[in-house]
Amino acid sequence: MDKLDGMSMDLEQTNMDKLHEVFPECFSEGKLNIDKLLSLCGEYIDNDHEKYKFEWNGKSECLRLAQKRSTGTLRPCPEESVNWDSTQNLYIEGDNLEVLKLLQTSYYRKVKMIYIDPPYNTGNDFVYADDFADPMVRYKEVTQQTTKSNPETMGRFHTNWLNMMYPRLRLAANLLRDDGVIFISIDDNEVTNLRKVCDEVFGEENFVATINWKGRGGRQDSKYYAVIHEYILCYAKNIDNFVAGEEVKSGDVYPKFDEEKGRYYKTQLLRKWGSNSRREDRPNLYYPIQTPDGKELFPMLDENNEGRWRWGKATMQQAIDDGRVEFVLQKEGSWVAYEKIFAPLAGEEKTKKYVTWIDDVSNGTQVIKELFGITVFDYAKSPELIIRFIKMANVENNDIILDFFSGSSTTAHAVMQLNAEDGGNRQFIMVQLPEMCDEKSEAYKAGFKNICDIGKERIRRAGAKILAEVEEANRQVKLGEEEKPLPDVGFKVFKLDTSNIKLWDGTPVSEEDYQIVLDRMNDMIDSIKNDRTNMDVVYEIMLKMGVPLTYPVQPIEIDGVKAYSVGEDSLLMICLDEGITTETIEAMADYAPAKIVIAENCFTDVSAMRNAHYVLRDRKIELKLI
């Protein structure tokens, strides 16, 4: 029987297991032979110290910190939430490094888009001071402190910023789907360093674009020039799987007609043309596809020069299966492959590529001022800007958008606004450190003690306003028109804290202090901390076992014992009540959950626990203990 240990996903072991599965010959006595692994990949150790590297003091420690397992959990706060039982949105209060670790199991490769607006390192922004020994202890200290500064006179100006960003980006990359994309706002202070870090974390080949946003007026007291723009770096998780969204245009002609689909279409060459169209430019995009007569067709520039396709293999095959590829037989007997671009259906709009210069979106200071009546947050981004990125990322229904520097929750506002406009059901996850507000600020005087207070209230107010607007529009719907669906304007609040599950205190003691050891052993009889609720434990179990935090949790009574059914089809059953007998286990098994989790001290005796193992094994139900 497995036992939950209260720790986050073991990223190092997970990565090692993946390597062992693919390259078992590179392991000896459980240890990885890195030289042999590199040689199998065509990389041979030559001790060349002149190779290009992006290094800084503390980089290796950052990587270890990113992969260090968290001892934290996320505690539910229904009293601060909106529509707790029905919403699919999350607001998480805590240090984003620890939160990103905790999200790994439940949200690994599930996030479609990430947008972050991290500290720009101007010398005044808060710098996250991570603790390599005990991040949770450091977090408890930080939440009681005010904003820190990072002046250039420190000597580690850029280093401190890189040490803050690197581990967070490494963890964020794990959460992106294969077709996912990340947008990162930044200014001149760190844009070059950010580009280098992202090249390493996401891969230089997955760089999409640098977007320029003219979002502010230039300060005339600037030293040399009045800077009026910022940058947004955009990287895909896998460039071959990423499909960019497009914006509305008009004037296209669709001369052909597809009888089977009953739609007009135009064609575009499937082989890449122009720059970077040779095989050597993208070797993985040179492969054969099958023609209607069963032959193999390669992307050739001409008889003697090999080209490449515009799509990866998976995307190509899906397009062929969907009837979106047209093969045209030439006079000389060769085939040419084209993409079918269908005319929009009724209500659809024609599109064109988004440009990387944005000058028609102002900053969001006025938007948030209208919501609160005062300026509670300086330099807030506009929801309109984030909506632009959501569209550029091609985020669709039920896709998840993550912002782990969420600030005033502009991203949440944007998601709700866009869902209201197009009837979508995109979901958001906001993560923010409860950084204290300046006591002299308007926000503090208005009762907002930290940034999280502002962010949560902003979602409440924006959500109420958006919902009222949709309801008003539905009251004015004309005959024959459909009402707009009401958007999800709720959110579940969770707060970072130490694990609800007790961890053994292994602090060394002298032989004379045997009573301390005895007390520790007695304290471990009950594995759950005394000051935690059942719901605290239920959500930690969900988090550590990879169940999304938005899944419904239903209390049920079984054989006189209270349990919790998680998921619509009882995916998981959790029981923390004492008095569990063999009969109780058999009654639980009748619900046919995939897994049952029980606190070890809840069994009436050892025999009941042993019987539970055999009963559930025979029913093909996994049992875990805490």
N, C-alpha and C positions, 0 to 999 in steps of 0.2 A: 504493500500500500504506500503510495506516494504521500509526502507531507509538504504542505506549503510552508515556505520559510520567510515570507514577508519581504522578499527581495524582488527588485525589478528584473526584467529580462536579462539574462547573461549573454551580452552581445559578443564577448570574446569567444565563449564556448560555441555559440551559434555559428559564428564565422569559421571556427576551427572545424566544426562538424561538416560544414559545406565543403571546405577544402579536402577533408579526409574522404568525403564521398566521391569527389572528382579525381583527386590525386593521392590515393592510398599509399603509393610507392614513395611519397615524400615524407612519410611518418616512420619513426623508429622509436619504440618504447614510449609511444604517446607524444613524442616531441616532433615538431615540424622542422624539417631540414630546408631552410629558406634558400640555400644555394642550389639545391637540387630542384626546388620548385621553379626558381628563376631560369635554370638551364632548360627545363622542359618547355618553358615559354620563349626560348630563344634569347634569353638575357643571361650573359655570362659575366661573372665577377671579374673585373679587371682593375679594381682599386684605383679607378680614375677619379681623383678628387676635384677635377676641374669641370665635371658635368654641372649643368644648370640645375640649381635647387633654390626653392624659396624657403629660407630658414629664418627663425628668430628665436630669441631666448625664451624657453618655456614651451616650445612647440610639442616636443615629445611628451611632456607632462600633460599637455592639453588633450592629447590623444588618449592617454591612460585615463584621464578624468572623464572623457566622453564615454568610455567603456566600463567605468567603475559602476558596479550595480548600486542602485539607490535603495536606501532603507526607509524611504518615505511611502506615503500613500495619499490618496485624494479623498477627503471626507465630504460627504454630501451636505448641502445647506439648502434644504427645500424652502426655508423661511425667507431666503434672499432671492429665490428664483421666481420665474414667471411660467405658468402652465407646466409645472414639474412633471405631471403624469403623461403629457402628450408631446412635449417639444422634442425636437431632434438636435437642438443647439446646445453648446456647452460654453460656460465661462469658468475658467480655472484661475484661481488666485494663488500665485506662488512663483518661486524662482524657475524661470523657463528651462534651465539646464536639467533640474531634477524632474520637472513635469515632462519634458521630452523623453527622458529615460522611462518614465512610468507609462507613457503612451505607446511605447514600442510594441508591446505584445498585442494590444487591442487594435492599434491603428497602423501596424506595419504594412506599408505599400497600399494604403487605402485613401490617401489624401490626393485630390486632383490638383489643387493649387495652394501654394503658400505665398502670402504677402507679408513682408516685415518692413518696418521703418525703425531700424535700430538706432542707438545713440550715434550721432555723427562725429563724435570725438572733437568737439570744438573747444574743449578745455573746460566746459561748464557742465556737460552732460554727466549723468550718473554712469559710473563704470562698475560693472558687476565684478566684485572681488571674490572669486571662487576659492574654496578651501579644499585642498587636495586630500586632507586627512578625513574630515567629516563635513560634507556639504550641507547636511541637514542642520547641524549645530550652527554653521555659518549663516544659514538662511534665517534661523531664529534670531540671530543677532542683527542681521541686516534689516529685518522688518521693523526694528525699533529705532533705526537710524534715519537721518535725513539725507538728502541728495549729496552725493560726493562729487568732487571735481577731479579732472585729470589734466592739469596744466602741462604745457610743453616743457616747462622747466624741470619736470620730474626726471627726465632722462630716459624714461621707458614709455614715452607718450604713445608711440605706435604699437609697441610691444604689448602694453596693457590692453589695448583695443583688440589686437589680434588674438590674444589669449582668451578674451571674452567671446569673440565671434566663432573661432575655429571649432571648438567642441560642439557648439549649438548647431552649426551648419552640418557637421558630420551626422548628428542625430536626426536633424530635420530631413536630410537626404534619404534616410531609411524609411521615412513615412510617406514619401512621394510615390504615387503609382507609376507604372512604367510609362504611361502617357502624361504624367504630371509635369508641372512647371512651377518655378519659383521666381518671384519678383522681389527685388531688394532695393529700397530707396537709399540713396547715399549722396554726399556732396563731395567737393574737391579734396577735403582733408584725407579721406581714406579710400577714394574710388580706385586708385591703382592697386592698393593692397587687397581690397575686396575682390577685384578681378583675379588676382593671383590666387587667393584663397579658394575662390569658386572654381577656378580652373582645376585646382587640385581635388576639391571635394566632389564636384559634379562631373569633371572631365572637360578638358578644353574643347573637345569635339561636340559637347552638348551646349555650348554657348549659343544663344539665340540672337540677342541684340542688346545694345545699350540704348535705352529710351531716354530722351531728353524732355524734361517738363519745365516749361516756363510758368512757374507757379507763384512768383512773388515779384515785387518791384525791387529794383536794385537799390542798395543802401548807398547814399551819396557820401557817407562817412567811411566807406571802404577804402583801403589803403591805395589800391591802384585802379581797379575797374569796379563798376557796379554789377555784381553777379546777379543774374535774374533767372538762373535755371538750376535744377538739380538733375541727378541721374537716377535711373532705375535699371539695374542689371537684371537680365532675364536669362535663366538657364533651364533647359529641359532635363528631366531625369534620363530619358533616352531619346535622342533627337530623331531616331528612326520611327519612334512610335508617337511622337508629338504631332498633333494636327492643330495649327493655329486657327483661332477664330477670325472671321472677316467682318468688315463693316458694310453698311448699305451703300449701294450704287445703283445707277440706272443706265439704260441704253444698250444692253447686251442683246444679241441676236442669236436665236437657237434654231438653225435651219433644218436639223434632222429630226426624225420621229421614231421613237421606239414603240413598235406595235405591242410588244408584250407588256410593257409598263404603261403604255398609253400616254407618254410624255415626250415633249420636244427636248432636244439636247444639242449641244455643240461639243466639239472634240478638242483635245489638247494632247500633244505628243507625250507619251509616258516616259520616253527616254529623256534624260536631262540634256538640255542644250545650253549653249553659251559658256560662261566661265564655270570652272570646276565640274566639267561634264565628262572627264576622262575616267577610265577605270581606276587609274592610280590615285585619283583624287578621293574616291570613296570605294575602296576595293570590296567592301561588304555589300555594295549595291550593284555588283556585277554578278548576275546569276541567270539561269534560263527560266523561261515560262513556257507553258505548253500552248501551241497554236491549235486552231480548230481541226487541222489534219493530223494532230498528234506529234508534230515535230517540236524541237526545242528552239526557242527564239531568245537570242542574246541581245543586249543593247549595244549595237554597233554604230559608231559615228560614221564609218564608211567601210569599205571592204577590208581595209588593213588596220583600222584603229578601233580599239574597244572603248565603249562608253560606259554609262551606268544608268540605272533606273532612278526615278525620282522617289520611289517608295521602297521600304524594307520588305522582306519576304512575306511577313504576316499581313501587313497592310495590303500588299499586292494580291495575295490569295483571297483575302476577304472581298476586295473590290471585284475580282473575277467571279467569285461565287455570287456576289450581289448583282451581277450583270452591269457593272459600271466600267467595263473594259471592252473596247471594240477593236477587233483585228481586221485589217484591210489588206487584201491580197494585191500586190503590185503586178504589173504586166510581166516582169521577168520571173515571177513565181515566188518572190520573197514576201514575207509578212511584215506589217508595221502595226504596232500596238498604240492605241490612243485611250485616254481617259474620257469617259462620257460625263459631261457636265450638264445636268438636267436643268431645264427651266424651272423656276420656282412654282410651287403649287399655289392655288388661290390663298392669299393671305401671307405667303412667303415673300421675301424680298431679295433682290439681287445684291451681291456683295463684292467687295474688293479688299485688298490687303490693308491692314492698319499701318500707319506710318509711325516712325520712331520719334517724331517731333510733336509734342502736345503743347499747344498754346491757347486752347479754348476751354481750359478748366482752371479756375482760380483755387486758392487755398480754402480750407474748410472752416476758418475761424468764425466767419459770419454764420455758417450753418449751425455750429454748436452754440453760438451766442443766442440764436433765435430759440433754441430748445430750452436753454437755462435762464435766459434773460440777462446773464452776465458772462464774462469771458472766464470760464472755469479751466480752460486748457489752451496754452499757447501753441501756435504753429500746427494745429490739427490739419490732417489731410482732408480733402473733400471726398464725400461718398461718391461723387461723380467720377473722380479719378480712379478709385478702386473698382467701380463698375466697369470702367474702360478696360482695366486689366483683366477682370473676370471674363469679359467678352473676348479679349485677345487670347485668353487661355482656353477658350472654348469650353467653359465649365457648364455642364448640363444638369438636368434634373437629378436630385439626390446625391450629387457630387459634394465632397467635403472641402471646405476652404479653411485653412489654418493661418492664424496670425499669432505668433508667440512673442511679439513686442506690441501688444494691442493698444496700449495707451488709452485714448479716450473712446476706443471701440468703433472707430470709423469703419473698419472692415465689416463688423457686424451690421452696422447701419446700412452699408452698401448692399450687403447680401439680402437683407429684408426688403430694401427699396427695389432692387432688381426683380426679386421674386414677385413683388406686388405688381410690377409693370408687365411681366411676361407670363405670370402664372406658374413660375418655376417653384421648385422645392429644394433649392440648394441649402446646404447645412453649414454652420460655422462652428469653429472651435477657437475661442479667444483665450490667450494666456498672458497674464500680466503680473509682474512683481508688485506687491502692495507698497510701493514707494511713497514715503510721507510727503504731503504737500507742504510747501513753505507756509509758515504760520502767518506771514504777511500777505499771502495771496488772496484773491477774491474767492477762490475755491474753498480755502480753509475757513474763511470767515462765513461762507455759506453753509458750512457743516460737513464738507468733504475732507476727511482726514488724510486719505491717501488716494492714489490714482485709480485704484480698483473701485472705490466708492463712486468716482466720476464715471468710469466705464460702464458699470452696471446700471447706474441711473440713466446714462445716455441711451442704453439699449431699451430701457423701460419707456422713456419718453418718446424716442424715435419710433419704437414699435407701436405704441398707442396712437401716435399721429398717423403712421402709415396705415394701420388697421382702420382708423376712422375715415381716412380718405377712400379706401377701397369700398367700405360699407356705404359711404355717400354716393360713390360712383355707381354701385350696384342698385341703389334706389332710383337712379335716373336712367337705367337701362331701357333702351327702346324695344319695341315689339320685334321679335326675331333675333335679337342679340342675346348673347350668353353672359351671365354674370361672371365676374372674375372670382377665382377661388381665393379664400381668405389666406393670407400668408402666415407662416409660422413666425410669430413675433415673441415666442417664449425663449427661455434658456435655463438650463440647469447649472447651478453654481456648485463648484467643488473647491475645496481649499487644501493646499499642500500641508501635510503634517507627518510626523513620524508614524511608522507602521502601527496598526492596531494589534498586531501579533507580537508577543513578547520575544525578544532576542536574548539569548544566553549572555550574561555578563561574564566575559572571560578575563577580566582584570586580575592580574596575579595578586595573591594574598600570601601572607606568611603562614607557617604551619600552626601558629597559635590562634590564627583567626578562622578556625574551622567552623565557628558558628556563622560567619558570613557566608561561607560556602553552603552550609545547611539551609540558611535563610533563602539563598538564591534558588536552591533546589525546590524548596517548598513553594516559592513564588511561581515556579514554572509549572506547577500542577495544573493551573488554569492558564491556557495559552493566550487568552485574550486580556488586554489591559482593562483594568477596572473602570476607567473613566470613558470607555468607548461604548457606543450603542450597537445594537445588532445591525442596523442599516450601515453604519460605518464599516463593519466587517464584511457585509454582503458586497458592498461596492469595491472593497479592496480585493476580495476574491474574484469578482468579475474582471477587475483591472489586471490582476496577475495571471488570470487564466485566458486572457485574450478576448473577453466579451465586451463589446462596445458599451460605454456608460449610458447610452440612450435606450438600451433594451429595457422593456417593461419588467418591473419586479412586483410580483403578486404574493402577498402573504396567504398561506393556506394552513389548515390544521389537519394533521394526519395522526390518527391513533392517539389523540390527546396531546400531541406535540406540535409546536408551531414551526413551520418551515417556510422557505421562500422559493417560489418558482420564477426563474429568470428566462425571459424570451417567450414569444407567442406560443411555441410548441414545447414548452418546458425543457429548453436546451440544457438548463442547469438547475439543480435543486440543492439548496443550502439549508442546513439545520444546525442551530446553535443552542437548542434547548436540551436540558438534561432529561434522562429517563428513556433513552432510546433502547428498545429491545429488538430482538430478531423479528418480531411481528411488525414493529414499526418500519424496519428496513424493507420487509416484503410489501408493506402498503405503499411505501415510497416508490419502490420498483414498479408498481402497477401504473404509475404515471409515465413510465418509459422515458425518463430523462437520459440525455447522453452521459452526464456525469452527476455524481452526488458528492457534496462536500459536507463533512461533519466535524465538529470540534471533538477532539479525542476524549476529553473528559465528560462528554455528554452520554456516553454509553453506560448502561446500568452496571456492566461488569466486562471483564476481559473476554468472556465467552461470547457476549453479544457483539463485541467488536470483531472477533474472529469469524463468527457466523456471517456478519455483514460482508466480509470479504468474499466468502464462498457463494452467498446468495446473489450478490451483484455480479460476480464473475460469470455465474451460470446464465444470468439475464443479459450478459454483454454490456453491462453498465460500469463505467470507470468510477472507482472510489478514491477520494482524496481526503486526507485528514489535516486538521490544523491544531 
